[in-house]
Amino acid sequence: MDGWPFDEDAYGRRAAVRDADTAAAFDGIRPGARQLLATARLQLQHLPAHLTRDSWPGQLTILEEALSHLDALDAQWRQTRAQLPEGAGPGSDAYVDALDEHHAECWRYLDDWACHGRVILDIQAAARRAPSRPKRSQLPALTSRRSGHGAKGR
């Protein structure tokens, strides 16, 4: 190994901490992640081409797919927890091992969010820079200007 010490146990512990920390960091946006993606998709559809990047649609797709995988893994985690032996609650070896495995399976998709999640903010910033379109209520009312109409009583 070219002089690099390798301690599998230490590496495994560091990876488990990394995975758990990454999952905890995502927990804050997880409940609204689908709405963030839907909003970004909608904004992107209405942005002028000069304010967009070619990579944005693909990055949004990566985030959507990652979120779908995370949803499936969460369902699997609920099933795993239900199948743990009695007394194997939080803090027990069986629970911690199962949770570490769950976090390890999620890490790849959480890493996708860490790498590509910024696209949501970039699209929002571009939407702010885009020329605004007048809202319907701001458009002038169209009225008939034919002579003799609308002039009753004058």
N, CA, C and O of each residue as an XYZ file, in Angstrom:
616
protein
N       0.819     -1.188      0.000
C       0.000      0.000      0.000
C       0.862      1.251      0.000
O       0.404      2.301      0.451
N       2.060      1.180     -0.475
C       2.933      2.339     -0.632
C       3.117      3.156      0.646
O       3.154      4.386      0.595
N       3.230      2.488      1.778
C       3.520      3.197      3.015
C       2.303      3.796      3.700
O       2.448      4.414      4.755
N       1.121      3.638      3.147
C      -0.082      4.176      3.787
C      -0.646      3.128      4.736
O      -0.962      2.018      4.308
N      -0.777      3.460      6.013
C      -1.386      2.492      6.940
C      -2.880      2.373      6.636
O      -3.534      3.359      6.297
N      -3.398      1.182      6.760
C      -4.804      0.963      6.470
C      -5.425      0.218      7.634
O      -5.073     -0.931      7.903
N      -6.318      0.847      8.301
C      -7.027      0.248      9.418
C      -8.497      0.178      9.036
O      -9.210      1.180      9.079
N      -8.942     -1.018      8.663
C     -10.320     -1.185      8.193
C     -11.348     -0.737      9.222
O     -12.359     -0.133      8.864
N     -11.103     -1.024     10.489
C     -12.063     -0.630     11.526
C     -12.162      0.885     11.638
O     -13.261      1.434     11.715
N     -11.022      1.558     11.647
C     -11.040      3.018     11.740
C     -11.684      3.625     10.501
O     -12.449      4.585     10.601
N     -11.377      3.072      9.343
C     -11.973      3.571      8.103
C     -13.491      3.382      8.146
O     -14.244      4.285      7.783
N     -13.928      2.214      8.586
C     -15.360      1.930      8.680
C     -16.069      2.869      9.640
O     -17.176      3.324      9.356
N     -15.436      3.167     10.785
C     -16.036      4.091     11.755
C     -16.133      5.494     11.175
O     -17.152      6.165     11.338
N     -15.075      5.943     10.496
C     -15.101      7.287      9.878
C     -16.163      7.357      8.786
O     -16.865      8.361      8.665
N     -16.283      6.301      7.996
C     -17.302      6.271      6.940
C     -18.706      6.292      7.547
O     -19.596      6.958      7.020
N     -18.909      5.570      8.647
C     -20.219      5.560      9.300
C     -20.575      6.940      9.842
O     -21.725      7.370      9.752
N     -19.596      7.625     10.400
C     -19.832      8.993     10.902
C     -20.144      9.925      9.734
O     -21.069     10.733      9.805
N     -19.370      9.806      8.667
C     -19.612     10.633      7.473
C     -21.019     10.397      6.941
O     -21.743     11.346      6.642
N     -21.402      9.135      6.825
C     -22.719      8.797      6.296
C     -23.832      9.348      7.176
O     -24.809      9.903      6.674
N     -23.685      9.196      8.489
C     -24.697      9.697      9.424
C     -24.766     11.220      9.385
O     -25.855     11.794      9.403
N     -23.616     11.872      9.333
C     -23.595     13.339      9.263
C     -24.232     13.856      7.980
O     -24.928     14.872      7.990
N     -23.995     13.158      6.881
C     -24.584     13.552      5.603
C     -26.097     13.387      5.649
O     -26.831     14.249      5.166
N     -26.565     12.290      6.225
C     -28.009     12.073      6.365
C     -28.636     13.139      7.250
O     -29.711     13.650      6.937
N     -27.979     13.479      8.345
C     -28.504     14.508      9.250
C     -28.562     15.870      8.567
O     -29.507     16.629      8.783
N     -27.577     16.183      7.757
C     -27.556     17.466      7.055
C     -28.713     17.558      6.062
O     -29.279     18.635      5.875
N     -29.068     16.455      5.430
C     -30.149     16.459      4.444
C     -31.522     16.485      5.098
O     -32.493     16.914      4.473
N     -31.620     16.038      6.334
C     -32.910     15.989      7.028
C     -33.614     17.346      7.047
O     -34.844     17.403      7.057
N     -32.853     18.428      7.053
C     -33.451     19.758      7.107
C     -34.218     20.154      5.858
O     -35.193     20.901      5.936
N     -33.783     19.656      4.702
C     -34.485     20.015      3.466
C     -35.334     18.874      2.915
O     -36.121     19.072      1.990
N     -35.178     17.717      3.468
C     -35.893     16.538      2.963
C     -37.397     16.730      2.847
O     -37.967     16.369      1.817
N     -38.073     17.287      3.864
C     -39.531     17.410      3.750
C     -39.985     18.283      2.568
O     -41.060     18.051      2.014
N     -39.201     19.258      2.186
C     -39.584     20.135      1.094
C     -38.835     19.899     -0.200
O     -38.944     20.697     -1.131
N     -38.077     18.821     -0.274
C     -37.215     18.590     -1.435
C     -38.009     18.455     -2.737
O     -37.605     18.999     -3.765
N     -39.118     17.745     -2.700
C     -39.924     17.593     -3.928
C     -40.464     18.942     -4.392
O     -40.482     19.228     -5.589
N     -40.897     19.761     -3.457
C     -41.409     21.089     -3.817
C     -40.286     21.959     -4.374
O     -40.503     22.706     -5.328
N     -39.101     21.876     -3.800
C     -37.958     22.631     -4.323
C     -37.656     22.220     -5.765
O     -37.405     23.071     -6.619
N     -37.681     20.921     -6.027
C     -37.414     20.425     -7.376
C     -38.499     20.867     -8.351
O     -38.197     21.286     -9.469
N     -39.760     20.776     -7.935
C     -40.866     21.181     -8.811
C     -40.784     22.668     -9.129
O     -41.012     23.077    -10.267
N     -40.461     23.468     -8.135
C     -40.331     24.909     -8.352
C     -39.183     25.213     -9.295
O     -39.314     26.046    -10.191
N     -38.061     24.542     -9.096
C     -36.900     24.767     -9.975
C     -37.228     24.361    -11.411
O     -36.852     25.064    -12.349
N     -37.921     23.244    -11.594
C     -38.313     22.807    -12.950
C     -39.196     23.862    -13.618
O     -39.002     24.201    -14.785
N     -40.161     24.373    -12.865
C     -41.072     25.379    -13.406
C     -40.325     26.666    -13.753
O     -40.531     27.241    -14.822
N     -39.467     27.108    -12.857
C     -38.680     28.309    -13.124
C     -37.812     28.125    -14.356
O     -37.704     29.030    -15.183
N     -37.199     26.969    -14.484
C     -36.306     26.698    -15.605
C     -37.060     26.762    -16.935
O     -36.515     27.222    -17.938
N     -38.296     26.307    -16.940
C     -39.099     26.344    -18.164
C     -39.355     27.772    -18.646
O     -39.538     28.007    -19.841
N     -39.367     28.712    -17.722
C     -39.713     30.088    -18.069
C     -38.508     31.024    -18.172
O     -38.669     32.217    -18.430
N     -37.323     30.495    -17.973
C     -36.124     31.332    -18.046
C     -35.672     31.501    -19.492
O     -35.738     30.560    -20.283
N     -35.214     32.700    -19.832
C     -34.622     32.860    -21.161
C     -33.328     32.048    -21.251
O     -32.605     31.906    -20.265
N     -33.050     31.530    -22.415
C     -31.903     30.627    -22.617
C     -30.588     31.243    -22.166
O     -29.722     30.531    -21.658
N     -30.418     32.548    -22.339
C     -29.134     33.162    -21.981
C     -28.880     33.167    -20.473
O     -27.759     33.431    -20.040
N     -29.899     32.882    -19.676
C     -29.719     32.838    -18.222
C     -29.577     31.417    -17.676
O     -29.437     31.226    -16.468
N     -29.613     30.426    -18.560
C     -29.564     29.039    -18.100
C     -28.254     28.364    -18.484
O     -27.474     28.878    -19.287
N     -28.039     27.207    -17.892
C     -26.905     26.356    -18.252
C     -27.448     25.037    -18.780
O     -28.471     24.539    -18.311
N     -26.760     24.490    -19.746
C     -27.189     23.226    -20.344
C     -27.237     22.084    -19.327
O     -27.992     21.128    -19.503
N     -26.444     22.179    -18.275
C     -26.360     21.098    -17.296
C     -27.535     21.076    -16.316
O     -27.755     20.062    -15.653
N     -28.280     22.151    -16.212
C     -29.320     22.240    -15.188
C     -30.410     21.185    -15.302
O     -30.740     20.581    -14.282
N     -30.987     20.920    -16.455
C     -32.019     19.871    -16.504
C     -31.487     18.510    -16.052
O     -32.170     17.785    -15.328
N     -30.285     18.167    -16.472
C     -29.699     16.896    -16.062
C     -29.437     16.839    -14.571
O     -29.640     15.799    -13.944
N     -28.988     17.943    -13.999
C     -28.752     17.968    -12.557
C     -30.058     17.811    -11.786
O     -30.098     17.117    -10.770
N     -31.118     18.446    -12.258
C     -32.415     18.277    -11.601
C     -32.873     16.826    -11.689
O     -33.444     16.295    -10.736
N     -32.628     16.191    -12.811
C     -32.988     14.780    -12.966
C     -32.203     13.914    -11.979
O     -32.763     13.003    -11.368
N     -30.921     14.193    -11.823
C     -30.099     13.451    -10.848
C     -30.692     13.603     -9.453
O     -30.789     12.625     -8.710
N     -31.084     14.812     -9.094
C     -31.653     15.063     -7.763
C     -32.995     14.348     -7.599
O     -33.270     13.781     -6.541
N     -33.823     14.373     -8.631
C     -35.116     13.692     -8.567
C     -34.925     12.187     -8.405
O     -35.600     11.557     -7.591
N     -34.016     11.620     -9.168
C     -33.759     10.174     -9.074
C     -33.166      9.816     -7.712
O     -33.529      8.800     -7.121
N     -32.268     10.641     -7.225
C     -31.672     10.392     -5.910
C     -32.743     10.424     -4.823
O     -32.737      9.592     -3.916
N     -33.659     11.384     -4.918
C     -34.726     11.477     -3.926
C     -35.642     10.261     -3.982
O     -36.091      9.779     -2.942
N     -35.920      9.766     -5.162
C     -36.737      8.553     -5.287
C     -36.036      7.353     -4.644
O     -36.671      6.550     -3.962
N     -34.729      7.238     -4.865
C     -33.970      6.148     -4.232
C     -33.979      6.299     -2.715
O     -34.128      5.314     -1.992
N     -33.821      7.519     -2.236
C     -33.837      7.758     -0.787
C     -35.194      7.402     -0.193
O     -35.266      6.847      0.903
N     -36.269      7.718     -0.908
C     -37.606      7.344     -0.425
C     -37.723      5.826     -0.310
O     -38.249      5.317      0.679
N     -37.237      5.108     -1.312
C     -37.290      3.645     -1.287
C     -36.438      3.090     -0.144
O     -36.844      2.151      0.539
N     -35.268      3.669      0.056
C     -34.399      3.204      1.145
C     -35.007      3.509      2.512
O     -34.820      2.743      3.458
N     -35.726      4.613      2.622
C     -36.392      4.916      3.888
C     -37.500      3.909      4.183
O     -37.682      3.496      5.328
N     -38.239      3.518      3.146
C     -39.267      2.486      3.331
C     -38.619      1.172      3.767
O     -39.135      0.468      4.634
N     -37.488      0.858      3.155
C     -36.750     -0.353      3.527
C     -36.259     -0.248      4.972
O     -36.287     -1.238      5.704
N     -35.813      0.926      5.387
C     -35.333      1.134      6.756
C     -36.474      0.926      7.762
O     -36.267      0.313      8.809
N     -37.669      1.428      7.452
C     -38.808      1.224      8.353
C     -39.106     -0.269      8.500
O     -39.415     -0.743      9.593
N     -39.009     -0.996      7.399
C     -39.236     -2.438      7.429
C     -38.140     -3.128      8.249
O     -38.428     -4.020      9.047
N     -36.905     -2.719      8.053
C     -35.781     -3.309      8.807
C     -35.964     -3.069     10.299
O     -35.776     -3.982     11.104
N     -36.330     -1.843     10.672
C     -36.539     -1.536     12.102
C     -37.642     -2.388     12.689
O     -37.528     -2.850     13.825
N     -38.704     -2.604     11.940
C     -39.816     -3.415     12.428
C     -39.413     -4.876     12.626
O     -40.020     -5.589     13.425
N     -38.386     -5.318     11.896
C     -37.958     -6.717     11.973
C     -36.813     -6.943     12.962
O     -36.374     -8.076     13.161
N     -36.335     -5.862     13.581
C     -35.275     -6.040     14.576
C     -35.819     -6.817     15.766
O     -37.002     -6.716     16.093
N     -34.956     -7.591     16.412
C     -35.417     -8.349     17.581
C     -35.894     -7.407     18.698
O     -35.477     -6.253     18.788
N     -36.762     -7.933     19.522
C     -37.258     -7.148     20.663
C     -36.070     -6.696     21.517
O     -35.147     -7.471     21.765
N     -36.101     -5.482     21.949
C     -35.017     -4.933     22.754
C     -33.884     -4.356     21.926
O     -32.920     -3.829     22.482
N     -33.983     -4.444     20.618
C     -32.931     -3.910     19.746
C     -33.328     -2.509     19.278
O     -33.464     -2.241     18.085
N     -33.508     -1.634     20.256
C     -33.883     -0.256     19.941
C     -32.664      0.621     19.752
O     -31.532      0.136     19.754
N     -32.895      1.911     19.589
C     -31.784      2.851     19.405
C     -30.712      2.678     20.491
O     -31.008      2.597     21.683
N     -29.485      2.625     20.039
C     -28.357      2.446     20.947
C     -27.875      1.011     21.058
O     -26.727      0.771     21.434
N     -28.735      0.052     20.738
C     -28.299     -1.351     20.799
C     -27.386     -1.641     19.612
O     -27.446     -0.949     18.596
N     -26.557     -2.646     19.738
C     -25.630     -2.996     18.656
C     -26.371     -3.325     17.362
O     -25.975     -2.885     16.283
N     -27.458     -4.108     17.479
C     -28.205     -4.503     16.276
C     -28.792     -3.270     15.584
O     -28.758     -3.170     14.358
N     -29.322     -2.346     16.360
C     -29.922     -1.138     15.790
C     -28.852     -0.268     15.135
O     -29.023      0.197     14.008
N     -27.758     -0.053     15.844
C     -26.679      0.787     15.316
C     -26.099      0.191     14.044
O     -25.839      0.909     13.078
N     -25.899     -1.120     14.043
C     -25.379     -1.780     12.836
C     -26.334     -1.612     11.662
O     -25.910     -1.305     10.548
N     -27.634     -1.815     11.918
C     -28.627     -1.673     10.846
C     -28.700     -0.218     10.364
O     -28.818      0.036      9.165
N     -28.630      0.721     11.290
C     -28.675      2.132     10.916
C     -27.429      2.530     10.129
O     -27.520      3.275      9.153
N     -26.283      2.041     10.547
C     -25.047      2.308      9.791
C     -25.151      1.774      8.367
O     -24.721      2.429      7.418
N     -25.722      0.583      8.225
C     -25.889      0.004      6.891
C     -26.862      0.843      6.063
O     -26.639      1.072      4.874
N     -27.941      1.296      6.698
C     -28.912      2.149      5.995
C     -28.242      3.442      5.532
O     -28.399      3.846      4.380
N     -27.504      4.082      6.416
C     -26.804      5.327      6.049
C     -25.807      5.085      4.912
O     -25.669      5.917      4.015
N     -25.115      3.946      4.954
C     -24.154      3.630      3.891
C     -24.863      3.479      2.545
O     -24.349      3.923      1.518
N     -26.047      2.850      2.552
C     -26.806      2.695      1.307
C     -27.315      4.049      0.796
O     -27.410      4.261     -0.413
N     -27.637      4.949      1.702
C     -28.161      6.268      1.330
C     -27.071      7.230      0.878
O     -27.346      8.176      0.140
N     -25.851      7.000      1.311
C     -24.805      8.002      1.122
C     -24.629      8.406     -0.336
O     -24.473      9.591     -0.627
N     -24.652      7.467     -1.238
C     -24.451      7.780     -2.660
C     -25.468      8.814     -3.144
O     -25.121      9.746     -3.869
N     -26.717      8.641     -2.738
C     -27.784      9.544     -3.177
C     -27.721     10.876     -2.440
O     -28.042     11.925     -2.998
N     -27.310     10.822     -1.203
C     -27.101     12.067     -0.457
C     -25.920     12.846     -1.035
O     -25.926     14.077     -1.057
N     -24.914     12.117     -1.499
C     -23.775     12.755     -2.146
C     -24.204     13.429     -3.449
O     -23.689     14.492     -3.797
N     -25.144     12.815     -4.169
C     -25.694     13.463     -5.359
C     -26.303     14.816     -4.995
O     -26.123     15.801     -5.711
N     -27.021     14.853     -3.879
C     -27.614     16.118     -3.440
C     -26.532     17.108     -3.025
O     -26.649     18.304     -3.293
N     -25.492     16.625     -2.381
C     -24.397     17.519     -1.987
C     -23.690     18.091     -3.214
O     -23.301     19.259     -3.225
N     -23.528     17.269     -4.238
C     -22.810     17.703     -5.442
C     -23.665     18.557     -6.373
O     -23.153     19.484     -7.000
N     -24.959     18.256     -6.473
C     -25.800     18.907     -7.479
C     -26.896     19.790     -6.906
O     -27.567     20.495     -7.660
N     -27.096     19.771     -5.605
C     -28.185     20.527     -4.990
C     -28.112     22.025     -5.219
O     -29.135     22.708     -5.203
N     -26.931     22.530     -5.427
C     -26.737     23.957     -5.661
C     -27.516     24.442     -6.888
O     -27.824     25.629     -6.993
N     -27.834     23.539     -7.811
C     -28.556     23.919     -9.024
C     -29.891     24.578     -8.678
O     -30.338     25.472     -9.396
N     -30.525     24.156     -7.605
C     -31.797     24.759     -7.199
C     -31.596     26.233     -6.875
O     -32.405     27.072     -7.273
N     -30.536     26.549     -6.164
C     -30.231     27.943     -5.839
C     -29.820     28.732     -7.074
O     -30.169     29.904     -7.214
N     -29.077     28.087     -7.967
C     -28.653     28.754     -9.197
C     -29.852     29.108    -10.075
O     -29.896     30.190    -10.659
N     -30.807     28.214    -10.167
C     -32.006     28.480    -10.956
C     -32.815     29.601    -10.314
O     -33.331     30.474    -11.011
N     -32.927     29.579     -9.011
C     -33.639     30.647     -8.297
C     -32.969     31.990     -8.542
O     -33.653     32.986     -8.777
N     -31.660     32.031     -8.491
C     -30.931     33.286     -8.738
C     -31.151     33.766    -10.171
O     -31.315     34.964    -10.405
N     -31.154     32.847    -11.121
C     -31.404     33.219    -12.520
C     -32.831     33.742    -12.682
O     -33.067     34.688    -13.434
N     -33.773     33.132    -11.983
C     -35.166     33.588    -12.066
C     -35.304     35.010    -11.525
O     -36.107     35.793    -12.031
N     -34.537     35.339    -10.516
C     -34.560     36.716     -9.976
C     -33.978     37.710    -10.970
O     -34.424     38.856    -11.033
N     -32.986     37.286    -11.747
C     -32.354     38.171    -12.731
C     -33.176     38.318    -14.004
O     -33.008     39.278    -14.757
N     -34.059     37.366    -14.236
C     -34.843     37.364    -15.480
C     -35.786     38.559    -15.505
O     -36.311     38.974    -14.471
N     -35.992     39.105    -16.697
C     -36.959     40.194    -16.791
C     -38.328     39.681    -16.354
O     -38.760     38.602    -16.761
N     -38.990     40.456    -15.536
C     -40.276     39.987    -15.038
C     -41.364     40.226    -16.074
O     -41.351     41.211    -16.812
N     -42.284     39.310    -16.100
C     -43.435     39.429    -16.987
C     -44.547     40.089    -16.186
O     -44.713     39.794    -15.003
N     -45.299     40.965    -16.806
C     -46.406     41.572    -16.057
C     -47.455     40.519    -15.715
O     -47.752     39.634    -16.518
N     -48.003     40.629    -14.526
C     -49.065     39.719    -14.119
C     -50.365     40.177    -14.777
O     -50.483     41.334    -15.178
N     -51.325     39.288    -14.887
C     -52.592     39.632    -15.527
C     -53.204     40.880    -14.903
O     -53.734     41.730    -15.618
N     -53.138     40.999    -13.602
C     -53.746     42.150    -12.937
C     -53.017     43.451    -13.282
O     -53.574     44.533    -13.098
N     -51.782     43.362    -13.777
C     -51.021     44.553    -14.133
C     -51.192     44.936    -15.597
O     -50.743     46.006    -16.007
N     -51.832     44.083    -16.393
C     -52.034     44.387    -17.805
C     -53.167     45.396    -17.940
O     -54.149     45.325    -17.200
N     -53.045     46.326    -18.867
C     -54.123     47.292    -19.034
C     -55.384     46.593    -19.533
O     -55.324     45.650    -20.322
N     -56.520     47.075    -19.054
C     -57.790     46.500    -19.478
C     -58.049     46.866    -20.926
O     -57.808     48.001    -21.334
N     -58.534     45.925    -21.695
C     -58.864     46.175    -23.090
C     -60.329     46.581    -23.162
O     -61.208     45.849    -22.708
N     -60.584     47.750    -23.734
C     -61.959     48.228    -23.868
C     -62.222     48.605    -25.303
O     -61.303     48.905    -26.065
N     -63.456     48.586    -25.652
C     -63.844     48.965    -26.993
C     -63.822     50.486    -27.114
O     -64.359     51.176    -26.248
N     -63.221     51.011    -28.152
C     -63.117     52.450    -28.366
C     -63.926     52.892    -29.591
O     -63.599     53.897    -30.221
N     -64.955     52.160    -29.920
C     -65.777     52.534    -31.062
C     -66.520     53.829    -30.758
O     -66.978     54.064    -29.640
N     -66.619     54.625    -31.749
C     -67.316     55.898    -31.548
C     -68.780     55.650    -31.272
O     -69.409     54.796    -31.896
N     -69.314     56.402    -30.337
C     -70.709     56.321    -30.017
C     -71.038     55.276    -28.951
O     -72.151     55.283    -28.427
N     -70.132     54.399    -28.622
C     -70.395     53.379    -27.595
C     -69.794     53.832    -26.278
O     -68.717     54.426    -26.249
N     -70.461     53.562    -25.241
C     -69.954     53.887    -23.915
C     -70.025     55.368    -23.617
O     -69.457     55.810    -22.619
N     -70.700     56.157    -24.443
C     -70.764     57.592    -24.213
C     -72.172     58.026    -23.834
O     -72.537     59.187    -24.018
N     -72.951     57.112    -23.312
C     -74.330     57.446    -22.939
C     -74.322     58.504    -21.860
O     -73.478     58.495    -20.964
N     -75.240     59.386    -21.952
C     -75.414     60.382    -20.916
C     -74.462     61.524    -21.003
O     -74.455     62.357    -20.097
N     -73.653     61.629    -22.026
C     -72.720     62.760    -22.116
C     -73.244     63.825    -22.985
O     -72.586     64.849    -23.171
